[in-house]
Amino acid sequence: MADTTDPTRIDQPPPRKPAEAAGDDSRGLGTGRLLGWLFLLPALLVLAVLVVYPIVWTLIRSLFGAEGWSDFAGLGNYQDLFTDDDTFTALKNNLIWVLVVPAVVTAFGLVFAVLTERVKFATAFKLVIFMPMAVSMLAAGIIFRLVYDRDADKGVANAALVTVHDAFSEGAPYPGARPRPNGGIDEEGGGFITAAPSGPGTPVLLPLVALPDDKIPADALPAPAAPPATGPALSGVVWLDFSRGNVGKPGQVDPGERGLPGVRVEAVRDGRTVGSATTGTDGSFTLPEEATADGPVQVRLAESNFAQSFAGYDWLGPNLITPAIIGAYVWMWAGFAMVLIAAGLAAIPRDALEAARVDGATEWQVFRRVTVPLLAPVLVVVMVTLVINVLKVFDLVYIISLGSSQKEANVLALQMYLASFGGGNNQGLGSAIGIVLFLLVLPAMLFNIRRFRRENK
């Protein structure tokens, strides 16, 4: 039978699709929302078990005390959270982390990303900077405990500082030396002074101990047994009162004991310095006659002779522990920020940068007024991600601060662990800290969700 359909007529119904002609209804389960929910159901079940249930259970548990479900505390745990000294320190440190770390890491990442566009070996440079991201927090904590070791022979940080310091400073000639006990010499500040005044005619003997043999200058001569007095001047000797084999009499110059050259000796009367001298190669000295013109004086060995040489800083001590941990965190995450920002830099249209240069802008002006504004969305992503991450920082702080300075380095995540399992045995307080930590992270998460929706639109 011939097809009588006239394609030029407009009163005819449109031709049916093959699926409709075959009677296939494709609007059923295949394109409906039900199929979408069925695909989402496994993920929703996992989220309910691993996210929703723990949050609800933690919220309920935070209303009970350390004894368990029989010890209803209401909001008491939250009150303790803001009145407990350890938790307050954790809150303060978390505030420092949030205000400092994201900005510092983003700044380093921005600088590294810009520099990699101008160096010849950009790929190798990025690899070196990003490599710490492959290290776990536990391993990084152990590494930086060694880096921050107080002993300059072990800790890299102090070794570098001591090397630089010693390059520009000679230091004290006899660090750590002490006077012979019961030798009539008292400690004064960092120096030493004779207990009784002395006058001309009787040599002043100043025996020192606790000085390694390698600290004695090579040109030091044997100390004189009895340095002669020079007229009305006061004389004496400073020497290392120690002989090999521990022979000889304490407080007396024995054969073979060497004098200490270059020691500054001061004459003191009524707390005021009235004269000074420096010991010779055999350790002997002679104070000027004016020093004893008005009577006997006390003899003082100046502090500058014995001040301990610079040995670096106590990075793991209570004063520097938080900056030290932040330094380790920046070392790890600067590569993450660099990679994201470098990807944003690659997407910037080069025409905008070249147009700014043609208009006479300097490189700094191009960076500040063109590059950074165009990178603003990427910088926001990096900052928000880091804010969420630093609020949850735990293992790096726990490993590096393990010891007496842990209290000063405390953060909320660490305090939550310590309160619940680390000796506090108060899961109610730990749960309250967990809820507060969740509420602190929530604004950053909501900001990210709104940003994602805005980008999708």
ABEGO torsion letter per residue (X at the ends): XBBABBAABAABBBBBBAAAAAGBBAABAAABAAAAAAAAAAAAAAAAAAAAAAAAAAAAAAABBAAEAABBAEAAAAAAAAABAAAAAAAAAAAAAAAAAAAAAAAAAAAAAAAAAABABAAAAAAAAAAAAABBAAAAAAAAAAAABABAAABAAAAAAAAAAAAABAEBABBGBBBBBGAGBBBBEABBBBABBBBBGBBBBBBBBGBBAAABBAABBBBBABBBBBEABBBBBBBBBBBBGGBEBBGBBBBGBBBBBGBBBBBBBGGBBABBBBBBAAGBBBBBAAAAAAEBBBBBBBAAAABBBBAEBBAABAAAAAAAAAAAAAAAAAAAAAAAAAAAAAABBAAAAAAAAAAGBBAAAAAAAAAAAAAAAAAAAAAAAAAAAAAABAAAAAAAABEAAAAAABBAAAAAAAAAAAGAGBAAAAAAAAAAAAAAAAAAAAAAAAAAAAAAX
